[in-house]
Amino acid sequence: MKSLRIRLTFPPGPATEPGIYENVKQFNVVPNIRRASIQEHTGWLVLDLAGEQDQLDAALAYMTGLGVDVSDPDGDVIAG
């Protein structure tokens, strides 16, 4: 199982969708939310996502398809 740390930035619209839940259900990945800031219509979160490489790829493609920006969280989380 592989793990990666990503930052998801939600524009209006996708911020109200259950994207993390859908990732778990559809792609069998394991999320660990490390940091987040969610407002009524926008937000961001940093999470560790674990799974097989093809599952991770599909989960990230799903989030991108929703309009969520997927990026490197460089400096957003204290190690540990």
Number of C-alpha atoms within 10 A of each C-alpha: 7 11 15 13 19 20 22 22 21 23 16 13 12 18 21 15 11 9 16 16 14 15 21 16 11 13 19 16 23 18 19 11 15 16 14 15 10 13 12 8 12 15 17 19 17 24 21 15 21 18 19 13 14 9 19 21 12 15 23 19 14 17 20 13 11 16 16 22 15 17 12 12 14 11 7 14 12 8 5 4
